[in-house]
Structure formats: structure tokens, C-alpha cells
Amino acid sequence: RVFDLIIQAAPSRSTILIEGESGTGKELVARALHANSSRSDKPFVSVNSGSLPPDLLESNLFGHVKGAFTGAIQPKKGLFEVANTGTIFFDEIGSVPAETQAKLLRVIQEREFMRLGGVDTIKVDVRIVAATNVDLLQMTKENHFREDLYYRLHVITIHLPPLRERREDIPLLVHHFLDKYGKENDKNNLEMLPEALDLLMHYSWPGNIRELENVVERAVVLSVGMRIGEELIPDHVRVTQPFELPKIALPNEGISLKNATAEFEKRLIESMLGRVDGVQKRAAELLQIKPTTLNEMIKRHDIHTKRRRSSNGSGTKVHESVAEATSTGQAKKATKIPTSKISV
């Protein structure tokens, strides 16, 4: 869905808001939008909205004239002028100070602004893409963010799910980072052993792709041979994640122990199958039963199983593009996204 939205939205000049937790790759989505637009050969300018005080931020965005403030010994172009005919990306838009929000709203609405200390209106043709890791709508309710600016930004929204909700991307990203940091450290053709990858697959990744990248980079640097085993996975990732038992509501009028046990058994099997991506052999190992026994229980409880299929042929290239475009490396450019569907 994310890639479909990028392909559909990229050609337009509409403002786009990218939502997602820190480390999910919001800037690379912004670069992908720019790379797949008619502005791809024009400037892409990134603004870290929360790293500067209001006065300096406005000077960076809108520029200033000579004598606008102490130290302004010569006129300076702002980032909006630098990004003219291209794309400007606001990272963490929720941290923009209130006084700057009003001026930003005017630029979005009128496509014009004035330099600090100036009186001349400067018109620009800029595509605005913003990103946030906080709930902007909630911020508007708490009067921490302008409601009118929120709706100007909220034309097209792209939500990036956290890594824990798309674990099937982990092997793709691991392969990408092994190749990236292998080349940087003169260690080509590195391979991660299944038991090490299994640990990565079952970790919750609160830092998302950025955290995964750091873990793989560490493993590459510390590796001796060509194969990376579980001993190179950090302790905090190696810790077994707690398994939450499925809950069953207890009605006031009581419940049949036989029926409750059967329902609990069914939900437990469904939860375990979901955890291992539908691999029945692995689910049986974790449940400490024979695969044939698990298969009989699946049939008895009428559990519908769905195993993800790996793509091949041209689909492999698309998967590799997913890994590269969703990693959080400091890429200067984003390659254009294949328009073919990603088979899963």
C-alpha cells in the first residue's frame, strides 16, 4: 500500500504528510516521492524542523536581507528559494515553533513569502513533503499545532508501519545491510546463519530499521569469517521475548471447562502460527509437539493457515528495491520505484 501511494502521489504537486515512528525510513520515502516525480532533476532540500531556534529556523527557510538582524552583513537566500521548482522536506514537522507555523501556512497557501527584514514578495514553486513521528491531530486538540496548518499538510497521508508489523522485510533489510557494510569493511559475500536471523525475526525492534541497521553493522565489524552466527547478536536482542497468552472472556454465568480449553488451544495455535509466519514445522517445535499432531489440531479447530510465498524472477529485484528504499542509510538519492506489484 505504501509503494502504491508513492507511485500514485509522486506525479502531483499536492502536499504529502508521512507518518511513522522514528527509524522507519520517512526521509527515504520523501526522496522516493521526489525521484518519481517530474521534479526529479530539481533540488531536494531537507529541513530538520526541531534542531534550530525560531529566529534561525525562519532565516534558514525564508532568507534575510542585509541588516535584518545583528550579523546579517549580506543578503541570504532561504531554503524555499533553494528548493524552487523542486521538493522541500520538513522532518519532524510537529516540532516547528508556533510563530513559524503561521508563516509556513502562508507559503503553502499562497506559494509566496518575504525574506526576514524584507518588503518584497518572493514567489516559489515548491512541492512540500512533511514527516512526523507524533500524532499531529492530537497536538491540534491540545493547541500545540495549528489546526489550519494540519489540514493543509494532511492532503495525502502515507503511514509507515513499524518494523515489528512487517517482519517479512527483516531478511531483505539484513541482506541489504550485510552487503552495504560488508563492502565498507572489505568483507564481501557475508552470510547470516539461520539461528541468528531467527533472533532478529522475533525481536520487537523499538528503534525500527535504524536499530536493525546498527545491529547488522556491529555484527559485520566483529565478524571473523564469512558467516555471522548468533554469538554476534547483542544481548538485548538475544533475550527471549515474552509470549502473551491469548485471553478468554469469563462470563458471569460460568463457562464450560472443555469448551474454554478448546478455545484456548485454538487461539494459542493461531498466535504461534502468526508469530512464525505460518511455518507449521517451526510452530510445532515451539509448542513442543509433533508436526503431525499440530496438523491434526489445525484441522480439528478449522484454523485457516496462510504462508507467505517468496517471489522470484523480476519480483526479486522489486524486493531488493524495497530493502534499499526502506533502509535508513544516508542515501543522497533514491532510485525510482518499480511500478510492478510486489508479490508476497
N, C-alpha and C positions, 0 to 999 in steps of 0.2 A: 504493500500500500504506500509506503514511503517513497519508493522509487517511481511508482505510478504518478504520485503527486508531483514529484520533481519534474518528470517529463512533461506533465500537463501544464504546470505553472511556470516553468522556466521561460517560455517564449513571451509571456505577458510582461507588463510593467507594473503589475499590482504589487503592493507591499505584502511581504510574507513574514509571518511570525513562526519561529522554530522553537518548540518546547521540548524540554528533556532535562534529565539530571546531568550534573557535572560529569564530564568524561564520556558522553555518549556520541560525540562527534558532530556537534551542531555547526561548527565553523566549516567543516568539510562538506556538509550538506549545503551551506551557503555558497561555497566555492563551486559545488556541482551545479547549483541553480545558475550561477553566473556562466559557467563553462558551457552549459547547454542552452544559453540564450543568444539573442542576436548581438549582445554586448560583450561576447566572449573575448574579443580582441581589444576591449576597452579596459580602463583601470578597475581593479577590485581593491577597495580600501577597507581595512578592518579597524574598528574603533573599540577599545576597551573602555566601556562606559563608566565603570566604577573606580578606575585607578587614578583619576585626576580630580582636583577640587573644581567647583563650578566655574570659576573665572578662567582657569587654564583650559578646562574642557571646552568652553564656549570659544575661546581663542583658537583652539585646535580645530574646532568644527567650522566656524564661520570666518576665521581670519581676523585681522585687525588692520587699522590704518596707522600711519606714523603718528606717534604722540597719543595714542589711545589710552595708554597707561605708562607708568614708570618702566622704562626699559624697552618700550616699543620704539626703537630708533629707526625702524624702517617698516614699510607695509609688508604684510604676510598673507599669503593665500591660505584659506582653510581647507579642511579635508573634503567638504562638499564641492568646492571648486576643483580640487584634485581629482575627485571621482566623477566629474561631469561627463555625461554620456555613458558612464559605467555603472558600477554597483557599489553601494556603501553598506557595510555590515556592522551593526551595533551588537556587540557581545554583552550579555547580561544587561539588557535594556532596563530592567527593573531598578537598577542602581543609579539611573540618571537623576540628578537633583531636580526638585520641583521647579525651580526657576528656569532650568534649561528645557524642561518638558514643554513649556508653553512655546518656546522658540522652535523647538523641533516639530511641534504640531503645525506651526505656520509653514515650515519648509515642506512638510508632507502635503498640506492642503494647497498651497499657492505655488510651490516649486520656486520659491524665491526667498532671499534673506538679505540682511545687511551686515557688513563687517563691523566688529566692535569699534565704536568711535566714528563710524562712517554714516553717511546720509544717502548714499547711492544704493539702489536695489539691484541685486545680482540674481539673475535667473539661471537655474540649473536643470538639467535633465538627468536625474539620478534615480536608479532603482534602489529602493530601501528594503533591506532584509534585516530583521532583528531576531535575537535569541534570548531566551530566559530559562533559568532553572528554578524559578519561583512562580507561584500562582498569581499572575497579574490581575486576574479578576478579583481575587480575594484582596489584593492590595488596593484596588479601586474602592472596594467596600470599606476598607479601613482608612481611606483618604490618604494613602501613601503613593498613589499613582493616578494621574488624570484619567477620568473615565473617557473623555473625548479622544485622548491620545490612544487609549487602549483599543477603542473601536476602529480607529484609523489603522492601527497596526494589525488588528485581528481580521484582515480581509481573507487571507488564505493561511491556514494553520497547518504546520507539519509537526506531528508529535513523534519524537524518537523514543522508542521503548527502551528501558534499561536492559543491560546485558543479561540479567537473570531471567528476563522474559523472552529471550531469543538465544537460548543456549546452543542452538544448532549453528550459530555463527562462530562459536568459540574455536572449533577446529580450523575454520577458514582464516580467522584472525591470527591464530597461533602459527599457522603456516606462513602467513604474510610477515609476521614479526620475526620468525626464525630466519627467513630469507633476508629481511632488512638488516637485522643486527648481525647475522652471520657474515654478510658482505662487509659491514663496518669493522668487524673483528677478524677478518680473514679466516672465517670458519664456514666454508660452504657445504651445502648438502647435509645440514643438520637434521636430525630426526628426533621427535619426541615420542618416547615409549608409551604404550597404551595405558600403563598404570599411572604415569604422570599426567597424561591428558585426562584420565578419569577423575583425578583430583581437581583439575581445573574445571571440568564439566559440572561438578557438584558443589563448587564454591559459590557464594551468593554475590560476589563482586560489587560491594558498595561503591567502589571507585570506578566501576564500569570499565570501558575499553582502555582508558588511561592506566588503570591499575593492572589490567591484564598485560598491557604492553610493558610495564615496568617489571612484572614478574618474569616474562619471557626474556627480556633484555638481561636481567640478572642471571637467569639460567644459562644464556648463551655465553656471557662473560666468564662464568665459573666452570663451564663445561670443559672437560679434558679430551674426551673422544668425540665421535660423531653422533652419539646417541645420548639424549637427555632423559635421565630417569627421575623417579620421584624424590630422590635424595636432594635434588637441586630445586625443589619446590619449597618456598618459605613455610615456616611452621604455621603461621596464621592461616595459610591456605590449606595445609595438610590436616588441620583439625577437622574431625568428622562433624558435619553439620547436623544439628538436631532434626529428627524426623517428627513432624507433627501428626499425631494420630487423628484420624477422621472423627468428627464429633457427631453424636446421635442425640436428638432431642428426646427428653423423657417426659411423656405426657402425664398429667395428674392422675389419670385413671389407670396408670400402670402400663406395662409393656411385656410382651412375650419374650422370655429369655432366648428361646430358639430363633424367633424372628429377628431379635436385636443382634444376636451373634452372627446370623447370616448377613444382615445388612452391614454390620461392621466388617465382616470378612470381605464383602464385595467392595466397600469403599477403600479398604486397605489395599486391595489388589489394584484398584483403579489409580490410587495415589502413587503406588510403587511403579506401575507401568508408565504413568506420566513423568515420574522422576527420571526413568531410564529411557525416555523417548520411545516407548513401546517395544523395547527389546525383551522378549519373554525369557530368554535364557538368563539374562542379567537380573531380571526381576525375580526369577526363581532362586538365584544364588543369594540375593539379598533377603529374601523371605525364608531361606534355608529349607526349601522343599525341592522335589524333583521337577524338572520342566514338564514332564508328562502329567504330574499332579496339578501343577499350575494350569496347564491347558484344560484339564477336566473341570477345574473350578471356574475358569473363564467361561466355558460353555454352560456350566450349570447356572451361573449367575447372569448369563446373557450379556457379558461385557463386550462392548464393541472396541476392538483394538485398531489402532491406526499407526502404522510405522512409516516414518519419513523416508522417502526414497532419495538417493543421491543422484545428481544429474551427471550426464556425461556429454561428450562431444562439445557442441557450442555452449551448452549450459555451464560447463566447467569454467569457461572464460568469463561468463557473467558472474559466477560465484567469486572468482578472483577479483573482479571489479568491485563486488560488494565488500570483500575484505579490505581492499585498498581504500575505498571511498568511505568506509565507516570506521577506519582506524583513526587515531588522534595524533598521527605524526604531523610534524610541522611542514607539510607539503606546501609549496608555493603555488602550485596549480592543481586543479582537479581535472582528471581526464573525463571526457564525455561519457555519459552512461549509455550502455547498450539499450536499445529500445525493446529488445526481446524480453519475454517474461522469464522470471527466474523460477525454474522448476524445483519443487521441493518434494 
